[in-house]
């Protein structure tokens, strides 16, 4: 779920950045997109870590259903 939200935000920012002609605004949007990439990577790392740490299949499935994994 979190991955989908981050991906949607990234796509929206990319569309806006392509339409913007002001260098300062474009820079700010590019920076925001880079920060989203950092969040996406951290979320992926967290998902892998939790997946490795949680041995209970039922708990892992519930966390996945809730969008945490």
N, CA, C, O and CB atoms as a CASP TS submission, in Angstrom:
PFRMAT TS
TARGET T0000
AUTHOR 0000-0000-0000
METHOD Language model
MODEL 1
PARENT N/A
ATOM      1  N   UNK     1       0.821  -1.185   0.000  1.00  0.00           N
ATOM      2  CA  UNK     1       0.000   0.000   0.000  1.00  0.00           C
ATOM      3  C   UNK     1       0.869   1.255   0.000  1.00  0.00           C
ATOM      4  O   UNK     1       0.648   2.174  -0.789  1.00  0.00           O
ATOM      5  CB  UNK     1      -0.936  -0.005   1.201  1.00  0.00           C
ATOM      6  N   UNK     2       1.861   1.285   0.893  1.00  0.00           N
ATOM      7  CA  UNK     2       2.753   2.442   0.959  1.00  0.00           C
ATOM      8  C   UNK     2       3.492   2.616  -0.355  1.00  0.00           C
ATOM      9  O   UNK     2       3.692   3.738  -0.821  1.00  0.00           O
ATOM     10  CB  UNK     2       3.753   2.294   2.116  1.00  0.00           C
ATOM     11  N   UNK     3       3.898   1.501  -0.951  1.00  0.00           N
ATOM     12  CA  UNK     3       4.611   1.566  -2.230  1.00  0.00           C
ATOM     13  C   UNK     3       3.741   2.207  -3.302  1.00  0.00           C
ATOM     14  O   UNK     3       4.221   3.014  -4.099  1.00  0.00           O
ATOM     15  CB  UNK     3       5.048   0.161  -2.677  1.00  0.00           C
ATOM     16  N   UNK     4       2.473   1.852  -3.320  1.00  0.00           N
ATOM     17  CA  UNK     4       1.556   2.418  -4.312  1.00  0.00           C
ATOM     18  C   UNK     4       1.383   3.920  -4.122  1.00  0.00           C
ATOM     19  O   UNK     4       1.350   4.673  -5.095  1.00  0.00           O
ATOM     20  CB  UNK     4       0.197   1.725  -4.234  1.00  0.00           C
ATOM     21  N   UNK     5       1.275   4.350  -2.884  1.00  0.00           N
ATOM     22  CA  UNK     5       1.124   5.782  -2.589  1.00  0.00           C
ATOM     23  C   UNK     5       2.365   6.539  -3.033  1.00  0.00           C
ATOM     24  O   UNK     5       2.257   7.577  -3.685  1.00  0.00           O
ATOM     25  CB  UNK     5       0.867   6.011  -1.079  1.00  0.00           C
ATOM     26  N   UNK     6       3.548   6.027  -2.686  1.00  0.00           N
ATOM     27  CA  UNK     6       4.789   6.691  -3.082  1.00  0.00           C
ATOM     28  C   UNK     6       4.921   6.740  -4.605  1.00  0.00           C
ATOM     29  O   UNK     6       5.364   7.746  -5.160  1.00  0.00           O
ATOM     30  CB  UNK     6       6.002   5.970  -2.467  1.00  0.00           C
ATOM     31  N   UNK     7       4.542   5.670  -5.271  1.00  0.00           N
ATOM     32  CA  UNK     7       4.619   5.633  -6.731  1.00  0.00           C
ATOM     33  C   UNK     7       3.656   6.643  -7.355  1.00  0.00           C
ATOM     34  O   UNK     7       4.008   7.318  -8.322  1.00  0.00           O
ATOM     35  CB  UNK     7       4.310   4.218  -7.247  1.00  0.00           C
ATOM     36  N   UNK     8       2.456   6.748  -6.813  1.00  0.00           N
ATOM     37  CA  UNK     8       1.481   7.722  -7.325  1.00  0.00           C
ATOM     38  C   UNK     8       1.974   9.151  -7.140  1.00  0.00           C
ATOM     39  O   UNK     8       1.835   9.978  -8.041  1.00  0.00           O
ATOM     40  CB  UNK     8       0.129   7.545  -6.625  1.00  0.00           C
ATOM     41  N   UNK     9       2.545   9.443  -5.982  1.00  0.00           N
ATOM     42  CA  UNK     9       3.090  10.786  -5.734  1.00  0.00           C
ATOM     43  C   UNK     9       4.207  11.076  -6.721  1.00  0.00           C
ATOM     44  O   UNK     9       4.270  12.169  -7.283  1.00  0.00           O
ATOM     45  CB  UNK     9       3.611  10.918  -4.277  1.00  0.00           C
ATOM     46  N   UNK    10       5.086  10.112  -6.936  1.00  0.00           N
ATOM     47  CA  UNK    10       6.191  10.278  -7.883  1.00  0.00           C
ATOM     48  C   UNK    10       5.672  10.588  -9.283  1.00  0.00           C
ATOM     49  O   UNK    10       6.187  11.485  -9.951  1.00  0.00           O
ATOM     50  CB  UNK    10       7.063   9.017  -7.913  1.00  0.00           C
ATOM     51  N   UNK    11       4.668   9.861  -9.726  1.00  0.00           N
ATOM     52  CA  UNK    11       4.112  10.083 -11.063  1.00  0.00           C
ATOM     53  C   UNK    11       3.486  11.473 -11.189  1.00  0.00           C
ATOM     54  O   UNK    11       3.650  12.138 -12.212  1.00  0.00           O
ATOM     55  CB  UNK    11       3.068   9.010 -11.386  1.00  0.00           C
ATOM     56  N   UNK    12       2.778  11.906 -10.162  1.00  0.00           N
ATOM     57  CA  UNK    12       2.173  13.240 -10.191  1.00  0.00           C
ATOM     58  C   UNK    12       3.240  14.330 -10.236  1.00  0.00           C
ATOM     59  O   UNK    12       3.124  15.286 -11.003  1.00  0.00           O
ATOM     60  CB  UNK    12       1.269  13.441  -8.970  1.00  0.00           C
ATOM     61  N   UNK    13       4.270  14.188  -9.419  1.00  0.00           N
ATOM     62  CA  UNK    13       5.346  15.181  -9.415  1.00  0.00           C
ATOM     63  C   UNK    13       6.079  15.207 -10.752  1.00  0.00           C
ATOM     64  O   UNK    13       6.464  16.273 -11.232  1.00  0.00           O
ATOM     65  CB  UNK    13       6.334  14.892  -8.281  1.00  0.00           C
ATOM     66  N   UNK    14       6.271  14.046 -11.346  1.00  0.00           N
ATOM     67  CA  UNK    14       6.940  13.984 -12.646  1.00  0.00           C
ATOM     68  C   UNK    14       6.130  14.716 -13.715  1.00  0.00           C
ATOM     69  O   UNK    14       6.687  15.465 -14.518  1.00  0.00           O
ATOM     70  CB  UNK    14       7.165  12.521 -13.062  1.00  0.00           C
ATOM     71  N   UNK    15       4.825  14.501 -13.723  1.00  0.00           N
ATOM     72  CA  UNK    15       3.965  15.190 -14.692  1.00  0.00           C
ATOM     73  C   UNK    15       4.033  16.703 -14.508  1.00  0.00           C
ATOM     74  O   UNK    15       4.127  17.451 -15.482  1.00  0.00           O
ATOM     75  CB  UNK    15       2.511  14.710 -14.557  1.00  0.00           C
ATOM     76  N   UNK    16       3.985  17.144 -13.261  1.00  0.00           N
ATOM     77  CA  UNK    16       4.052  18.580 -12.987  1.00  0.00           C
ATOM     78  C   UNK    16       5.403  19.133 -13.397  1.00  0.00           C
ATOM     79  O   UNK    16       5.480  20.203 -14.001  1.00  0.00           O
ATOM     80  CB  UNK    16       3.790  18.865 -11.500  1.00  0.00           C
ATOM     81  N   UNK    17       6.479  18.408 -13.072  1.00  0.00           N
ATOM     82  CA  UNK    17       7.818  18.878 -13.409  1.00  0.00           C
ATOM     83  C   UNK    17       7.975  19.033 -14.917  1.00  0.00           C
ATOM     84  O   UNK    17       8.639  19.962 -15.376  1.00  0.00           O
ATOM     85  CB  UNK    17       8.877  17.914 -12.862  1.00  0.00           C
ATOM     86  N   UNK    18       7.381  18.149 -15.679  1.00  0.00           N
ATOM     87  CA  UNK    18       7.464  18.242 -17.142  1.00  0.00           C
ATOM     88  C   UNK    18       6.722  19.460 -17.680  1.00  0.00           C
ATOM     89  O   UNK    18       7.057  19.959 -18.754  1.00  0.00           O
ATOM     90  CB  UNK    18       6.902  16.977 -17.781  1.00  0.00           C
ATOM     91  N   UNK    19       5.721  19.946 -16.951  1.00  0.00           N
ATOM     92  CA  UNK    19       4.934  21.097 -17.389  1.00  0.00           C
ATOM     93  C   UNK    19       5.487  22.436 -16.891  1.00  0.00           C
ATOM     94  O   UNK    19       5.080  23.490 -17.380  1.00  0.00           O
ATOM     95  CB  UNK    19       3.512  20.939 -16.923  1.00  0.00           C
ATOM     96  N   UNK    20       6.392  22.404 -15.944  1.00  0.00           N
ATOM     97  CA  UNK    20       6.921  23.626 -15.319  1.00  0.00           C
ATOM     98  C   UNK    20       8.104  24.147 -16.132  1.00  0.00           C
ATOM     99  O   UNK    20       8.951  23.377 -16.585  1.00  0.00           O
ATOM    100  CB  UNK    20       7.350  23.358 -13.842  1.00  0.00           C
ATOM    101  N   UNK    21       8.145  25.446 -16.305  1.00  0.00           N
ATOM    102  CA  UNK    21       9.251  26.055 -17.038  1.00  0.00           C
ATOM    103  C   UNK    21      10.172  26.870 -16.135  1.00  0.00           C
ATOM    104  O   UNK    21      11.263  27.256 -16.556  1.00  0.00           O
ATOM    105  CB  UNK    21       8.712  26.937 -18.141  1.00  0.00           C
ATOM    106  N   UNK    22       9.753  27.135 -14.906  1.00  0.00           N
ATOM    107  CA  UNK    22      10.565  27.912 -13.976  1.00  0.00           C
ATOM    108  C   UNK    22      11.669  27.028 -13.403  1.00  0.00           C
ATOM    109  O   UNK    22      11.375  25.988 -12.814  1.00  0.00           O
ATOM    110  CB  UNK    22       9.691  28.504 -12.839  1.00  0.00           C
ATOM    111  N   UNK    23      12.932  27.421 -13.563  1.00  0.00           N
ATOM    112  CA  UNK    23      14.035  26.586 -13.075  1.00  0.00           C
ATOM    113  C   UNK    23      13.961  26.288 -11.569  1.00  0.00           C
ATOM    114  O   UNK    23      14.241  25.166 -11.147  1.00  0.00           O
ATOM    115  CB  UNK    23      15.349  27.262 -13.384  1.00  0.00           C
ATOM    116  N   UNK    24      13.589  27.278 -10.767  1.00  0.00           N
ATOM    117  CA  UNK    24      13.517  27.055  -9.321  1.00  0.00           C
ATOM    118  C   UNK    24      12.435  26.041  -8.964  1.00  0.00           C
ATOM    119  O   UNK    24      12.652  25.171  -8.121  1.00  0.00           O
ATOM    120  CB  UNK    24      13.254  28.372  -8.595  1.00  0.00           C
ATOM    121  N   UNK    25      11.293  26.150  -9.590  1.00  0.00           N
ATOM    122  CA  UNK    25      10.203  25.206  -9.321  1.00  0.00           C
ATOM    123  C   UNK    25      10.588  23.806  -9.791  1.00  0.00           C
ATOM    124  O   UNK    25      10.304  22.819  -9.113  1.00  0.00           O
ATOM    125  CB  UNK    25       8.898  25.665 -10.016  1.00  0.00           C
ATOM    126  N   UNK    26      11.229  23.726 -10.940  1.00  0.00           N
ATOM    127  CA  UNK    26      11.672  22.432 -11.460  1.00  0.00           C
ATOM    128  C   UNK    26      12.689  21.794 -10.517  1.00  0.00           C
ATOM    129  O   UNK    26      12.644  20.590 -10.266  1.00  0.00           O
ATOM    130  CB  UNK    26      12.278  22.594 -12.865  1.00  0.00           C
ATOM    131  N   UNK    27      13.602  22.608 -10.001  1.00  0.00           N
ATOM    132  CA  UNK    27      14.599  22.118  -9.041  1.00  0.00           C
ATOM    133  C   UNK    27      13.913  21.571  -7.791  1.00  0.00           C
ATOM    134  O   UNK    27      14.261  20.491  -7.314  1.00  0.00           O
ATOM    135  CB  UNK    27      15.587  23.245  -8.659  1.00  0.00           C
ATOM    136  N   UNK    28      12.948  22.306  -7.264  1.00  0.00           N
ATOM    137  CA  UNK    28      12.237  21.864  -6.058  1.00  0.00           C
ATOM    138  C   UNK    28      11.474  20.564  -6.301  1.00  0.00           C
ATOM    139  O   UNK    28      11.459  19.683  -5.441  1.00  0.00           O
ATOM    140  CB  UNK    28      11.269  22.954  -5.584  1.00  0.00           C
ATOM    141  N   UNK    29      10.853  20.443  -7.447  1.00  0.00           N
ATOM    142  CA  UNK    29      10.135  19.206  -7.772  1.00  0.00           C
ATOM    143  C   UNK    29      11.097  18.034  -7.930  1.00  0.00           C
ATOM    144  O   UNK    29      10.813  16.927  -7.472  1.00  0.00           O
ATOM    145  CB  UNK    29       9.316  19.385  -9.055  1.00  0.00           C
ATOM    146  N   UNK    30      12.223  18.272  -8.571  1.00  0.00           N
ATOM    147  CA  UNK    30      13.225  17.216  -8.732  1.00  0.00           C
ATOM    148  C   UNK    30      13.741  16.762  -7.369  1.00  0.00           C
ATOM    149  O   UNK    30      13.928  15.567  -7.136  1.00  0.00           O
ATOM    150  CB  UNK    30      14.397  17.707  -9.614  1.00  0.00           C
ATOM    151  N   UNK    31      13.970  17.717  -6.471  1.00  0.00           N
ATOM    152  CA  UNK    31      14.420  17.387  -5.120  1.00  0.00           C
ATOM    153  C   UNK    31      13.363  16.577  -4.380  1.00  0.00           C
ATOM    154  O   UNK    31      13.694  15.606  -3.700  1.00  0.00           O
ATOM    155  CB  UNK    31      14.750  18.664  -4.337  1.00  0.00           C
ATOM    156  N   UNK    32      12.105  16.961  -4.504  1.00  0.00           N
ATOM    157  CA  UNK    32      11.016  16.217  -3.861  1.00  0.00           C
ATOM    158  C   UNK    32      10.951  14.795  -4.400  1.00  0.00           C
ATOM    159  O   UNK    32      10.725  13.854  -3.639  1.00  0.00           O
ATOM    160  CB  UNK    32       9.666  16.930  -4.079  1.00  0.00           C
ATOM    161  N   UNK    33      11.144  14.631  -5.693  1.00  0.00           N
ATOM    162  CA  UNK    33      11.124  13.290  -6.289  1.00  0.00           C
ATOM    163  C   UNK    33      12.290  12.448  -5.786  1.00  0.00           C
ATOM    164  O   UNK    33      12.137  11.245  -5.575  1.00  0.00           O
ATOM    165  CB  UNK    33      11.168  13.381  -7.819  1.00  0.00           C
ATOM    166  N   UNK    34      13.445  13.062  -5.591  1.00  0.00           N
ATOM    167  CA  UNK    34      14.594  12.332  -5.062  1.00  0.00           C
ATOM    168  C   UNK    34      14.341  11.891  -3.620  1.00  0.00           C
ATOM    169  O   UNK    34      14.728  10.790  -3.227  1.00  0.00           O
ATOM    170  CB  UNK    34      15.861  13.200  -5.136  1.00  0.00           C
ATOM    171  N   UNK    35      13.695  12.745  -2.843  1.00  0.00           N
ATOM    172  CA  UNK    35      13.353  12.377  -1.466  1.00  0.00           C
ATOM    173  C   UNK    35      12.346  11.232  -1.438  1.00  0.00           C
ATOM    174  O   UNK    35      12.416  10.365  -0.566  1.00  0.00           O
ATOM    175  CB  UNK    35      12.791  13.589  -0.712  1.00  0.00           C
ATOM    176  N   UNK    36      11.420  11.223  -2.375  1.00  0.00           N
ATOM    177  CA  UNK    36      10.480  10.105  -2.479  1.00  0.00           C
ATOM    178  C   UNK    36      11.213   8.805  -2.790  1.00  0.00           C
ATOM    179  O   UNK    36      10.855   7.746  -2.275  1.00  0.00           O
ATOM    180  CB  UNK    36       9.425  10.387  -3.560  1.00  0.00           C
ATOM    181  N   UNK    37      12.239   8.887  -3.633  1.00  0.00           N
ATOM    182  CA  UNK    37      13.039   7.696  -3.930  1.00  0.00           C
ATOM    183  C   UNK    37      13.699   7.154  -2.668  1.00  0.00           C
ATOM    184  O   UNK    37      13.765   5.941  -2.465  1.00  0.00           O
ATOM    185  CB  UNK    37      14.107   8.016  -4.985  1.00  0.00           C
ATOM    186  N   UNK    38      14.188   8.059  -1.819  1.00  0.00           N
ATOM    187  CA  UNK    38      14.796   7.641  -0.552  1.00  0.00           C
ATOM    188  C   UNK    38      13.761   6.927   0.315  1.00  0.00           C
ATOM    189  O   UNK    38      14.042   5.868   0.875  1.00  0.00           O
ATOM    190  CB  UNK    38      15.385   8.860   0.204  1.00  0.00           C
ATOM    191  N   UNK    39      12.571   7.504   0.424  1.00  0.00           N
ATOM    192  CA  UNK    39      11.506   6.871   1.212  1.00  0.00           C
ATOM    193  C   UNK    39      11.126   5.510   0.643  1.00  0.00           C
ATOM    194  O   UNK    39      10.898   4.560   1.393  1.00  0.00           O
ATOM    195  CB  UNK    39      10.272   7.776   1.262  1.00  0.00           C
ATOM    196  N   UNK    40      11.057   5.416  -0.672  1.00  0.00           N
ATOM    197  CA  UNK    40      10.710   4.152  -1.316  1.00  0.00           C
ATOM    198  C   UNK    40      11.751   3.082  -0.981  1.00  0.00           C
ATOM    199  O   UNK    40      11.398   1.956  -0.632  1.00  0.00           O
ATOM    200  CB  UNK    40      10.599   4.336  -2.848  1.00  0.00           C
ATOM    201  N   UNK    41      13.033   3.438  -1.087  1.00  0.00           N
ATOM    202  CA  UNK    41      14.105   2.488  -0.783  1.00  0.00           C
ATOM    203  C   UNK    41      14.066   2.060   0.682  1.00  0.00           C
ATOM    204  O   UNK    41      14.217   0.877   0.985  1.00  0.00           O
ATOM    205  CB  UNK    41      15.471   3.102  -1.114  1.00  0.00           C
ATOM    206  N   UNK    42      13.866   3.003   1.582  1.00  0.00           N
ATOM    207  CA  UNK    42      13.781   2.665   3.009  1.00  0.00           C
ATOM    208  C   UNK    42      12.597   1.752   3.281  1.00  0.00           C
ATOM    209  O   UNK    42      12.699   0.824   4.083  1.00  0.00           O
ATOM    210  CB  UNK    42      13.668   3.938   3.861  1.00  0.00           C
ATOM    211  N   UNK    43      11.486   2.008   2.626  1.00  0.00           N
ATOM    212  CA  UNK    43      10.306   1.163   2.799  1.00  0.00           C
ATOM    213  C   UNK    43      10.590  -0.257   2.309  1.00  0.00           C
ATOM    214  O   UNK    43      10.195  -1.232   2.949  1.00  0.00           O
ATOM    215  CB  UNK    43       9.098   1.758   2.045  1.00  0.00           C
ATOM    216  N   UNK    44      11.272  -0.365   1.179  1.00  0.00           N
ATOM    217  CA  UNK    44      11.625  -1.681   0.650  1.00  0.00           C
ATOM    218  C   UNK    44      12.555  -2.420   1.609  1.00  0.00           C
ATOM    219  O   UNK    44      12.362  -3.607   1.871  1.00  0.00           O
ATOM    220  CB  UNK    44      12.287  -1.546  -0.731  1.00  0.00           C
ATOM    221  N   UNK    45      13.566  -1.717   2.134  1.00  0.00           N
ATOM    222  CA  UNK    45      14.499  -2.328   3.078  1.00  0.00           C
ATOM    223  C   UNK    45      13.776  -2.784   4.339  1.00  0.00           C
ATOM    224  O   UNK    45      14.053  -3.865   4.861  1.00  0.00           O
ATOM    225  CB  UNK    45      15.617  -1.345   3.438  1.00  0.00           C
ATOM    226  N   UNK    46      12.863  -1.973   4.822  1.00  0.00           N
ATOM    227  CA  UNK    46      12.089  -2.328   6.009  1.00  0.00           C
ATOM    228  C   UNK    46      11.232  -3.559   5.749  1.00  0.00           C
ATOM    229  O   UNK    46      11.142  -4.441   6.603  1.00  0.00           O
ATOM    230  CB  UNK    46      11.209  -1.156   6.445  1.00  0.00           C
ATOM    231  N   UNK    47      10.614  -3.626   4.601  1.00  0.00           N
ATOM    232  CA  UNK    47       9.786  -4.783   4.251  1.00  0.00           C
ATOM    233  C   UNK    47      10.612  -6.060   4.227  1.00  0.00           C
ATOM    234  O   UNK    47      10.179  -7.094   4.735  1.00  0.00           O
ATOM    235  CB  UNK    47       9.114  -4.571   2.891  1.00  0.00           C
ATOM    236  N   UNK    48      11.797  -5.990   3.641  1.00  0.00           N
ATOM    237  CA  UNK    48      12.674  -7.160   3.587  1.00  0.00           C
ATOM    238  C   UNK    48      13.097  -7.569   4.988  1.00  0.00           C
ATOM    239  O   UNK    48      13.079  -8.754   5.318  1.00  0.00           O
ATOM    240  CB  UNK    48      13.910  -6.875   2.718  1.00  0.00           C
ATOM    241  N   UNK    49      13.478  -6.604   5.813  1.00  0.00           N
ATOM    242  CA  UNK    49      13.911  -6.889   7.177  1.00  0.00           C
ATOM    243  C   UNK    49      12.801  -7.531   7.991  1.00  0.00           C
ATOM    244  O   UNK    49      13.031  -8.523   8.683  1.00  0.00           O
ATOM    245  CB  UNK    49      14.382  -5.615   7.858  1.00  0.00           C
ATOM    246  N   UNK    50      11.609  -6.979   7.913  1.00  0.00           N
ATOM    247  CA  UNK    50      10.474  -7.534   8.662  1.00  0.00           C
ATOM    248  C   UNK    50      10.148  -8.929   8.142  1.00  0.00           C
ATOM    249  O   UNK    50       9.873  -9.836   8.928  1.00  0.00           O
ATOM    250  CB  UNK    50       9.227  -6.609   8.552  1.00  0.00           C
ATOM    251  N   UNK    51      10.177  -9.104   6.839  1.00  0.00           N
ATOM    252  CA  UNK    51       9.908 -10.412   6.248  1.00  0.00           C
ATOM    253  C   UNK    51      10.886 -11.456   6.766  1.00  0.00           C
ATOM    254  O   UNK    51      10.496 -12.587   7.057  1.00  0.00           O
ATOM    255  CB  UNK    51       9.981 -10.335   4.724  1.00  0.00           C
ATOM    256  N   UNK    52      12.150 -11.082   6.881  1.00  0.00           N
ATOM    257  CA  UNK    52      13.162 -12.008   7.372  1.00  0.00           C
ATOM    258  C   UNK    52      13.017 -12.259   8.866  1.00  0.00           C
ATOM    259  O   UNK    52      13.296 -13.361   9.339  1.00  0.00           O
ATOM    260  CB  UNK    52      14.550 -11.474   7.069  1.00  0.00           C
ATOM    261  N   UNK    53      12.585 -11.251   9.609  1.00  0.00           N
ATOM    262  CA  UNK    53      12.500 -11.363  11.067  1.00  0.00           C
ATOM    263  C   UNK    53      11.241 -12.081  11.530  1.00  0.00           C
ATOM    264  O   UNK    53      11.260 -12.751  12.563  1.00  0.00           O
ATOM    265  CB  UNK    53      12.552  -9.991  11.692  1.00  0.00           C
ATOM    266  N   UNK    54      10.166 -11.957  10.796  1.00  0.00           N
ATOM    267  CA  UNK    54       8.891 -12.548  11.202  1.00  0.00           C
ATOM    268  C   UNK    54       8.825 -13.973  10.658  1.00  0.00           C
ATOM    269  O   UNK    54       8.819 -14.193   9.447  1.00  0.00           O
ATOM    270  CB  UNK    54       7.679 -11.695  10.690  1.00  0.00           C
ATOM    271  N   UNK    55       8.777 -14.925  11.573  1.00  0.00           N
ATOM    272  CA  UNK    55       8.746 -16.322  11.147  1.00  0.00           C
ATOM    273  C   UNK    55       7.325 -16.869  11.052  1.00  0.00           C
ATOM    274  O   UNK    55       7.103 -17.911  10.435  1.00  0.00           O
ATOM    275  CB  UNK    55       9.556 -17.171  12.102  1.00  0.00           C
ATOM    276  N   UNK    56       6.380 -16.190  11.647  1.00  0.00           N
ATOM    277  CA  UNK    56       4.990 -16.635  11.643  1.00  0.00           C
ATOM    278  C   UNK    56       4.337 -16.256  10.311  1.00  0.00           C
ATOM    279  O   UNK    56       4.149 -15.076  10.016  1.00  0.00           O
ATOM    280  CB  UNK    56       4.208 -16.014  12.837  1.00  0.00           C
ATOM    281  N   UNK    57       3.996 -17.263   9.519  1.00  0.00           N
ATOM    282  CA  UNK    57       3.407 -17.016   8.197  1.00  0.00           C
ATOM    283  C   UNK    57       2.087 -16.262   8.280  1.00  0.00           C
ATOM    284  O   UNK    57       1.806 -15.402   7.446  1.00  0.00           O
ATOM    285  CB  UNK    57       3.194 -18.330   7.469  1.00  0.00           C
ATOM    286  N   UNK    58       1.280 -16.581   9.283  1.00  0.00           N
ATOM    287  CA  UNK    58      -0.017 -15.910   9.432  1.00  0.00           C
ATOM    288  C   UNK    58       0.179 -14.427   9.734  1.00  0.00           C
ATOM    289  O   UNK    58      -0.509 -13.578   9.166  1.00  0.00           O
ATOM    290  CB  UNK    58      -0.849 -16.576  10.552  1.00  0.00           C
ATOM    291  N   UNK    59       1.116 -14.116  10.626  1.00  0.00           N
ATOM    292  CA  UNK    59       1.398 -12.719  10.957  1.00  0.00           C
ATOM    293  C   UNK    59       1.943 -11.989   9.734  1.00  0.00           C
ATOM    294  O   UNK    59       1.549 -10.854   9.464  1.00  0.00           O
ATOM    295  CB  UNK    59       2.399 -12.626  12.131  1.00  0.00           C
ATOM    296  N   UNK    60       2.840 -12.626   8.997  1.00  0.00           N
ATOM    297  CA  UNK    60       3.404 -12.015   7.796  1.00  0.00           C
ATOM    298  C   UNK    60       2.295 -11.725   6.776  1.00  0.00           C
ATOM    299  O   UNK    60       2.294 -10.674   6.135  1.00  0.00           O
ATOM    300  CB  UNK    60       4.484 -12.937   7.175  1.00  0.00           C
ATOM    301  N   UNK    61       1.358 -12.660   6.632  1.00  0.00           N
ATOM    302  CA  UNK    61       0.245 -12.461   5.703  1.00  0.00           C
ATOM    303  C   UNK    61      -0.649 -11.306   6.148  1.00  0.00           C
ATOM    304  O   UNK    61      -1.100 -10.513   5.322  1.00  0.00           O
ATOM    305  CB  UNK    61      -0.581 -13.745   5.580  1.00  0.00           C
ATOM    306  N   UNK    62      -0.904 -11.211   7.451  1.00  0.00           N
ATOM    307  CA  UNK    62      -1.729 -10.112   7.964  1.00  0.00           C
ATOM    308  C   UNK    62      -1.044  -8.767   7.752  1.00  0.00           C
ATOM    309  O   UNK    62      -1.690  -7.793   7.364  1.00  0.00           O
ATOM    310  CB  UNK    62      -2.032 -10.317   9.456  1.00  0.00           C
ATOM    311  N   UNK    63       0.263  -8.709   8.006  1.00  0.00           N
ATOM    312  CA  UNK    63       1.013  -7.470   7.775  1.00  0.00           C
ATOM    313  C   UNK    63       0.988  -7.095   6.293  1.00  0.00           C
ATOM    314  O   UNK    63       0.886  -5.919   5.947  1.00  0.00           O
ATOM    315  CB  UNK    63       2.471  -7.618   8.264  1.00  0.00           C
ATOM    316  N   UNK    64       1.081  -8.081   5.439  1.00  0.00           N
ATOM    317  CA  UNK    64       1.028  -7.830   4.001  1.00  0.00           C
ATOM    318  C   UNK    64      -0.347  -7.316   3.589  1.00  0.00           C
ATOM    319  O   UNK    64      -0.453  -6.382   2.794  1.00  0.00           O
ATOM    320  CB  UNK    64       1.371  -9.104   3.221  1.00  0.00           C
ATOM    321  N   UNK    65      -1.394  -7.923   4.127  1.00  0.00           N
ATOM    322  CA  UNK    65      -2.758  -7.479   3.814  1.00  0.00           C
ATOM    323  C   UNK    65      -3.001  -6.037   4.247  1.00  0.00           C
ATOM    324  O   UNK    65      -3.763  -5.309   3.611  1.00  0.00           O
ATOM    325  CB  UNK    65      -3.775  -8.396   4.485  1.00  0.00           C
ATOM    326  N   UNK    66      -2.349  -5.635   5.328  1.00  0.00           N
ATOM    327  CA  UNK    66      -2.506  -4.271   5.833  1.00  0.00           C
ATOM    328  C   UNK    66      -1.618  -3.267   5.093  1.00  0.00           C
ATOM    329  O   UNK    66      -1.706  -2.061   5.320  1.00  0.00           O
ATOM    330  CB  UNK    66      -2.192  -4.232   7.317  1.00  0.00           C
ATOM    331  N   UNK    67      -0.759  -3.784   4.201  1.00  0.00           N
ATOM    332  CA  UNK    67       0.086  -2.902   3.410  1.00  0.00           C
ATOM    333  C   UNK    67       1.433  -2.604   4.025  1.00  0.00           C
ATOM    334  O   UNK    67       2.153  -1.733   3.536  1.00  0.00           O
ATOM    335  CB  UNK    67      -0.616  -1.639   3.174  1.00  0.00           C
ATOM    336  N   UNK    68       1.793  -3.309   5.090  1.00  0.00           N
ATOM    337  CA  UNK    68       3.076  -3.060   5.732  1.00  0.00           C
ATOM    338  C   UNK    68       4.213  -3.798   5.046  1.00  0.00           C
ATOM    339  O   UNK    68       5.371  -3.400   5.172  1.00  0.00           O
ATOM    340  CB  UNK    68       3.014  -3.458   7.185  1.00  0.00           C
ATOM    341  N   UNK    69       3.907  -4.852   4.333  1.00  0.00           N
ATOM    342  CA  UNK    69       4.940  -5.615   3.627  1.00  0.00           C
ATOM    343  C   UNK    69       4.660  -5.634   2.141  1.00  0.00           C
ATOM    344  O   UNK    69       5.420  -6.229   1.377  1.00  0.00           O
ATOM    345  CB  UNK    69       5.025  -7.048   4.165  1.00  0.00           C
TER
END
